[in-house]
Amino acid sequence: MSTSYHEEQRRKNILKLRDLMLEMPDFCFEYFQGIEQTTAERTRLGYAHDLKIFFEYLLQYKTEFKGLEMHQLTLAHLDQVKVRDIERFMEYLTFYEKKTDEGIQIELQNGETGKARKVAAIRSMFKYFYRKQEISSNPASLIDTPKIHEKNIIRLEVDEIARLLDEVDSGEQLTERQQAYHKYTHSRDLALITLLLGTGMRVSECVGLNLSDIDYRVNGLKITRKGGNEAVIYYGAEVEEALLPYLEERRHIIPQTGHEDALFLSMQKRRITVRAVENIVKKYASIVTQIKRISPHKLRSSYGTQLYNETGDIYLVADVLGHKDVNTTRRHYAQMEDTRRRRAANAVLLRKDPETVSAPAEASETVIPEADADHTSSSEQE
C-alpha cells in the first residue's frame, strides 16, 4: 500500500528519535513523551540532537560528571547544572571538535541561529521537569537567547525569474553531461520550478504532492503544511501551462512500488527528495546568477516579494505562504513599508502642481522572510 510522503517522513523521524533516546539519560524518555502532544516529530528530533550535544559537553567538562556515561545521568545530576554551566556551553558551541562514529576528528561551529536552537531545547527540558517539581531549580530560564541579526535577503529579480525559466526550458547553457539528462527531465524540471515560483510553496510541500492532490477544476493543490495541517493553494495559467505536459508524461511512467501516487519522480522512478530539488534549482540558477546562492526557499521568497508588490496585502502574503503569525511576515517587510510611506509623503498634493513635484528616492530592496527554511539531509540523483 502506498504511504504518503509526510507519513513516511513522520515514521522516519519517530524511529530516529527512538534510536537517539537509547543513548540518552532515562529521564529523556519521560520528557519527550510529555511534550509529544504539543510538538511535531521534527521538533522533538531536533531537541534530541541538541540535548545530546549538551549532555556530551557536561560529561566532558563538568567535574561532578567526570567518569559517567550518558545513560547514567539522572534528574539529580540535572539538578546540579548551574547557570554558568549553560553559559560556558554556549561559548563552547562557537567552535568545538568531536569524533565521529568512525573515529574521525571533525570541527564544528555554531552561529547565532544554532545557539538559539540549542538554548530553546535546553529551556524546554528544564521547564518541563521544573514544572513537574522533579528538579528544584530552572537555570535555563536565566539564559538569554542569542541575538539573531538580520541578514540580507536573497531573491530573484523579475528578469532573473524569466531567464531562469527560459534556461530550464531550453537547457542550452547546461554542460554536455547535464544536457544528456535534460532530454529526460525537461518537462519535470520546468513544471517543478514553475510550480515553486508560481505558488511560493515550501520544498517539503512540493515533494510531498501526490497526483490525487490536484483538483483540475479549480487549479487547486492540496498540500500538507509544517505541523501537519492541510491546506489548498491555487496555481495560475503559467503554472498550468508548465504542469500539463509533465502530467501527460507522468501518466506513462511506471513508478517503483510505494511511489505510485507521487507527483514528481526521480530518474529512479521514486518520489523526488528535497535534496534532489535543491540540486535541480542550484543547477539552473547558477547559470542565471553567479553572485546569488539560489535555493528552493529563495524561489519562495521571490514569489512572496512579487505577490506583495502586486497586492500590497501583508495578510494575503502571510496566508498564501502559510505563516501562522502575520507579524513574522510583517517584520521582514519593514523596508518595503518604509518605501510605501515615503511614496505617500507626496501622494496628496496641497498647493503644488503635480509636474513640479519630484519623486522621492525609493529603497531598492524588497524582502521576504527566510525563517521557515526547510532542512533535510536526504540525497538522491536528480
C-alpha positions as CSV (number, residue, x, y, z in Angstrom):
1,M,0.0,0.0,0.0
2,S,1.3,3.5,-0.9
3,T,2.4,5.6,2.0
4,S,2.2,9.4,1.7
5,Y,5.5,11.4,1.8
6,H,4.5,13.1,5.1
7,E,3.5,9.8,6.8
8,E,6.9,8.3,5.7
9,Q,8.8,11.3,7.0
10,R,6.9,11.1,10.3
11,R,7.7,7.4,10.6
12,K,11.4,8.0,9.9
13,N,11.6,10.9,12.5
14,I,10.0,8.7,15.1
15,L,12.4,5.9,14.5
16,K,15.4,8.3,14.6
17,L,14.2,9.7,17.9
18,R,13.8,6.3,19.4
19,D,17.4,5.4,18.4
20,L,18.7,8.6,20.0
21,M,16.8,8.1,23.2
22,L,18.6,4.7,23.6
23,E,21.9,6.7,24.0
24,M,20.4,9.4,26.3
25,P,19.6,9.5,30.0
26,D,16.4,7.6,31.0
27,F,14.6,10.8,32.1
28,C,14.7,12.0,28.4
29,F,12.1,9.3,27.6
30,E,9.7,10.9,30.1
31,Y,10.4,14.4,28.7
32,F,9.8,13.5,25.1
33,Q,6.7,11.6,26.0
34,G,5.5,14.6,28.0
35,I,5.9,17.1,25.1
36,E,4.5,14.7,22.4
37,Q,1.1,16.3,22.3
38,T,2.4,19.9,21.8
39,T,5.3,19.4,19.4
40,A,5.9,17.9,16.0
41,E,8.2,14.9,15.4
42,R,10.8,17.0,13.7
43,T,10.9,19.4,16.6
44,R,11.4,16.6,19.1
45,L,14.1,15.1,16.9
46,G,15.9,18.4,16.7
47,Y,15.7,18.8,20.5
48,A,17.1,15.3,21.0
49,H,20.2,16.1,18.8
50,D,20.8,19.4,20.6
51,L,20.3,17.9,24.1
52,K,22.7,15.0,23.3
53,I,25.4,17.6,22.5
54,F,24.6,19.3,25.8
55,F,25.0,16.1,27.8
56,E,28.2,15.2,26.0
57,Y,29.6,18.6,27.0
58,L,28.6,18.2,30.6
59,L,30.2,14.7,30.8
60,Q,33.4,16.1,29.4
61,Y,33.7,19.4,31.2
62,K,31.6,19.4,34.4
63,T,33.8,18.0,37.2
64,E,31.0,16.3,39.1
65,F,30.0,14.3,36.0
66,K,33.5,13.0,35.1
67,G,33.7,9.2,34.6
68,L,29.9,8.9,34.0
69,E,28.3,7.5,30.8
70,M,25.4,9.5,29.3
71,H,22.8,6.9,30.2
72,Q,23.9,7.1,33.8
73,L,22.8,10.7,34.2
74,T,19.8,11.2,36.4
75,L,17.5,14.1,37.4
76,A,19.6,14.5,40.5
77,H,22.6,15.2,38.1
78,L,20.4,17.6,36.1
79,D,19.6,19.5,39.3
80,Q,23.3,20.1,39.8
81,V,23.6,22.1,36.5
82,K,24.1,25.8,37.1
83,V,23.6,28.9,35.0
84,R,27.4,29.1,34.5
85,D,27.4,25.6,33.0
86,I,24.9,26.5,30.3
87,E,26.7,29.8,29.6
88,R,30.0,28.0,29.2
89,F,28.3,25.5,26.9
90,M,27.0,28.4,24.7
91,E,30.6,29.7,24.4
92,Y,31.8,26.1,23.7
93,L,29.4,25.9,20.8
94,T,31.2,28.7,18.9
95,F,33.9,26.2,17.9
96,Y,34.5,22.6,19.1
97,E,35.9,19.3,18.0
98,K,34.5,15.8,18.3
99,K,35.0,12.3,16.9
100,T,32.5,10.7,14.5
101,D,31.3,7.1,15.0
102,E,34.1,6.2,12.5
103,G,36.7,7.8,14.8
104,I,37.4,10.8,12.6
105,Q,38.1,14.1,14.3
106,I,35.9,16.9,12.9
107,E,35.5,20.6,13.7
108,L,32.1,22.0,14.3
109,Q,30.8,25.6,14.7
110,N,27.5,27.2,15.7
111,G,26.4,30.7,14.7
112,E,23.6,32.7,16.3
113,T,20.8,30.5,14.9
114,G,22.4,27.2,16.0
115,K,23.0,28.5,19.5
116,A,19.4,29.9,19.8
117,R,18.1,26.4,18.8
118,K,20.1,24.7,21.5
119,V,19.0,27.2,24.1
120,A,15.4,26.5,23.2
121,A,15.9,22.8,23.6
122,I,17.6,23.2,27.0
123,R,15.0,25.6,28.2
124,S,12.2,23.3,27.2
125,M,13.7,20.3,29.1
126,F,14.4,22.3,32.3
127,K,11.0,23.9,32.2
128,Y,9.3,20.5,31.8
129,F,10.9,19.0,34.9
130,Y,10.8,22.1,37.0
131,R,7.0,22.5,36.4
132,K,6.6,18.8,37.4
133,Q,8.7,19.6,40.5
134,E,11.2,16.9,39.7
135,I,14.1,19.4,39.9
136,S,14.5,22.2,42.4
137,S,15.7,25.0,40.0
138,N,15.5,26.1,36.4
139,P,18.8,27.7,35.5
140,A,17.9,27.7,31.8
141,S,15.2,30.3,32.4
142,L,18.0,32.8,33.3
143,I,19.9,32.3,30.0
144,D,19.4,35.0,27.3
145,T,18.6,33.8,23.8
146,P,21.5,34.8,21.4
147,K,20.5,37.8,19.3
148,I,20.0,36.8,15.7
149,H,21.0,39.6,13.4
150,E,19.1,40.2,10.2
151,K,20.8,39.0,7.1
152,N,20.5,40.4,3.6
153,I,17.6,38.6,1.9
154,I,18.4,37.0,-1.4
155,R,15.8,36.7,-4.1
156,L,15.5,36.7,-7.8
157,E,14.5,39.9,-9.7
158,V,11.7,39.7,-12.2
159,D,14.1,39.5,-15.2
160,E,16.1,36.8,-13.5
161,I,13.0,34.7,-12.9
162,A,12.2,34.9,-16.7
163,R,15.8,33.9,-17.5
164,L,15.7,31.0,-15.1
165,L,12.6,29.6,-16.7
166,D,14.0,30.1,-20.2
167,E,17.1,28.2,-19.2
168,V,15.1,25.3,-17.6
169,D,13.1,25.2,-20.8
170,S,16.0,25.2,-23.3
171,G,18.9,23.8,-21.3
172,E,21.2,25.5,-23.8
173,Q,23.9,26.6,-21.3
174,L,24.0,23.3,-19.4
175,T,27.1,21.1,-19.7
176,E,27.1,18.3,-22.2
177,R,26.5,15.8,-19.4
178,Q,23.7,17.8,-18.0
179,Q,22.1,18.2,-21.4
180,A,22.0,14.4,-21.7
181,Y,19.9,14.3,-18.6
182,H,17.9,17.3,-19.6
183,K,16.4,15.4,-22.5
184,Y,14.6,13.2,-19.9
185,T,13.9,15.7,-17.2
186,H,13.0,18.8,-19.2
187,S,9.2,18.6,-18.6
188,R,9.6,17.6,-14.9
189,D,12.1,20.3,-14.1
190,L,10.1,23.0,-15.8
191,A,6.9,22.0,-14.0
192,L,8.7,21.7,-10.7
193,I,10.5,25.1,-10.8
194,T,7.5,26.9,-12.3
195,L,5.3,25.5,-9.5
196,L,7.7,26.7,-6.8
197,L,8.0,30.2,-8.4
198,G,4.2,30.4,-9.1
199,T,2.8,29.3,-5.7
200,G,5.5,30.0,-3.1
201,M,5.1,26.6,-1.6
202,R,7.8,25.1,0.6
203,V,10.1,22.5,-1.0
204,S,8.8,19.9,1.5
205,E,5.2,20.7,0.5
206,C,6.2,20.3,-3.2
207,V,8.0,16.9,-2.9
208,G,5.0,15.7,-0.8
209,L,2.5,16.3,-3.6
210,N,0.5,13.4,-5.0
211,L,-1.3,13.1,-8.2
212,S,-4.5,12.8,-6.2
213,D,-3.8,16.2,-4.6
214,I,-4.6,18.1,-7.8
215,D,-8.0,19.5,-8.4
216,Y,-8.0,20.3,-12.1
217,R,-11.5,22.0,-12.0
218,V,-10.2,24.9,-9.8
219,N,-6.4,24.7,-10.4
220,G,-6.0,23.8,-6.7
221,L,-3.4,21.7,-4.9
222,K,-3.8,20.1,-1.5
223,I,-0.6,20.4,0.5
224,T,0.5,19.5,4.0
225,R,1.9,22.5,5.8
226,K,4.5,22.5,8.6
227,G,3.0,20.9,11.6
228,G,0.8,18.5,9.6
229,N,-2.1,20.8,8.7
230,E,-3.6,20.5,5.3
231,A,-4.3,23.5,3.1
232,V,-5.4,24.2,-0.5
233,I,-3.4,26.6,-2.7
234,Y,-4.1,27.7,-6.2
235,Y,-2.0,28.0,-9.3
236,G,-2.4,30.3,-12.3
237,A,-2.3,29.9,-16.1
238,E,1.5,29.9,-16.4
239,V,1.9,27.1,-13.8
240,E,-0.8,25.1,-15.6
241,E,0.9,25.6,-18.9
242,A,4.1,24.1,-17.5
243,L,2.4,21.4,-15.4
244,L,0.1,19.8,-18.0
245,P,2.9,18.5,-20.4
246,Y,4.6,16.9,-17.4
247,L,1.4,15.3,-16.2
248,E,0.9,13.8,-19.6
249,E,4.4,12.4,-19.5
250,R,3.9,11.2,-15.9
251,R,0.9,9.1,-17.0
252,H,3.2,6.8,-18.9
253,I,5.8,6.3,-16.2
254,I,5.5,3.2,-14.0
255,P,6.8,4.2,-10.6
256,Q,8.5,1.9,-8.1
257,T,6.3,0.2,-5.5
258,G,5.2,2.7,-2.8
259,H,5.6,5.7,-5.1
260,E,2.6,5.2,-7.4
261,D,0.8,8.4,-6.4
262,A,3.9,10.7,-6.1
263,L,3.6,13.7,-8.5
264,F,7.3,14.4,-9.0
265,L,9.6,11.4,-9.6
266,S,13.3,11.0,-9.7
267,M,15.0,9.2,-12.6
268,Q,14.9,6.1,-10.4
269,K,11.1,6.4,-10.6
270,R,10.9,7.1,-6.9
271,R,9.3,10.2,-5.2
272,I,11.8,13.0,-5.6
273,T,13.6,14.2,-2.5
274,V,14.2,17.6,-1.0
275,R,17.9,17.3,-1.7
276,A,17.3,16.4,-5.3
277,V,15.1,19.5,-5.8
278,E,17.8,21.7,-4.1
279,N,20.3,20.3,-6.6
280,I,18.0,20.9,-9.6
281,V,17.3,24.5,-8.6
282,K,21.0,25.1,-8.0
283,K,22.0,23.7,-11.4
284,Y,19.8,26.1,-13.3
285,A,20.1,29.1,-11.1
286,S,23.9,29.1,-11.1
287,I,23.7,29.8,-14.9
288,V,21.4,32.8,-14.3
289,T,23.4,34.4,-11.5
290,Q,26.8,33.6,-10.1
291,I,26.6,36.0,-7.1
292,K,23.4,34.7,-5.5
293,R,23.1,31.3,-3.9
294,I,19.6,30.4,-5.0
295,S,17.7,27.6,-3.2
296,P,14.1,26.5,-3.4
297,H,13.4,28.7,-0.4
298,K,14.8,31.7,-2.3
299,L,12.2,30.9,-5.0
300,R,9.6,31.1,-2.3
301,S,11.0,34.4,-1.2
302,S,10.9,35.7,-4.8
303,Y,7.2,34.7,-5.1
304,G,6.3,36.4,-1.8
305,T,8.0,39.6,-2.8
306,Q,6.2,39.7,-6.2
307,L,2.9,39.0,-4.5
308,Y,3.3,41.8,-2.1
309,N,4.5,44.1,-4.8
310,E,1.3,43.4,-6.8
311,T,-1.2,43.4,-3.9
312,G,0.3,45.4,-1.0
313,D,-1.7,42.9,1.2
314,I,0.5,41.6,4.0
315,Y,-2.3,39.4,5.3
316,L,-2.7,37.7,1.9
317,V,1.0,37.1,1.7
318,A,1.1,35.5,5.1
319,D,-1.9,33.4,4.3
320,V,-0.7,32.1,1.0
321,L,2.8,31.4,2.3
322,G,1.4,29.6,5.3
323,H,2.8,31.8,8.1
324,K,1.0,31.3,11.3
325,D,1.7,34.8,12.6
326,V,1.3,37.7,10.3
327,N,3.8,39.7,12.5
328,T,6.5,37.3,11.4
329,T,5.8,38.3,7.8
330,R,5.4,42.0,8.6
331,R,8.8,42.2,10.4
332,H,10.6,41.2,7.2
333,Y,8.7,43.8,5.1
334,A,9.8,46.8,7.2
335,Q,12.0,48.3,4.4
336,M,9.2,48.0,1.9
337,E,6.7,49.5,4.2
338,D,9.1,52.4,4.6
339,T,9.2,52.8,0.9
340,R,5.4,52.9,0.7
341,R,5.3,55.6,3.5
342,R,7.9,57.7,1.6
343,R,5.7,57.4,-1.5
344,A,2.7,58.5,0.5
345,A,4.5,61.7,1.5
346,N,4.0,63.1,-2.0
347,A,0.8,61.3,-2.9
348,V,-1.5,64.0,-1.7
349,L,-0.8,67.5,-3.2
350,L,-1.8,70.6,-1.4
351,R,-0.8,73.6,-3.4
352,K,1.9,72.4,-5.8
353,D,1.4,71.5,-9.5
354,P,1.9,67.7,-10.0
355,E,4.6,68.4,-12.6
356,T,6.7,70.4,-10.2
357,V,6.9,67.7,-7.6
358,S,9.9,65.3,-7.9
359,A,9.5,61.7,-6.8
360,P,11.3,60.7,-3.6
361,A,14.2,58.2,-3.7
362,E,13.0,54.7,-3.0
363,A,14.6,51.8,-1.3
364,S,15.9,49.2,-3.7
365,E,15.4,46.0,-1.8
366,T,12.2,44.2,-1.0
367,V,12.4,41.4,1.5
368,I,10.6,38.2,2.3
369,P,11.0,36.0,5.5
370,E,13.7,33.3,5.5
371,A,12.8,31.9,8.9
372,D,11.0,28.8,7.7
373,A,13.5,27.3,5.5
374,D,13.3,23.5,5.2
375,H,16.4,21.5,6.3
376,T,16.5,18.0,5.0
377,S,19.6,15.8,4.6
378,S,18.2,13.1,2.2
379,S,20.1,12.8,-1.0
380,E,19.2,11.4,-4.4
381,Q,20.3,11.8,-8.0
382,E,18.4,14.3,-10.0
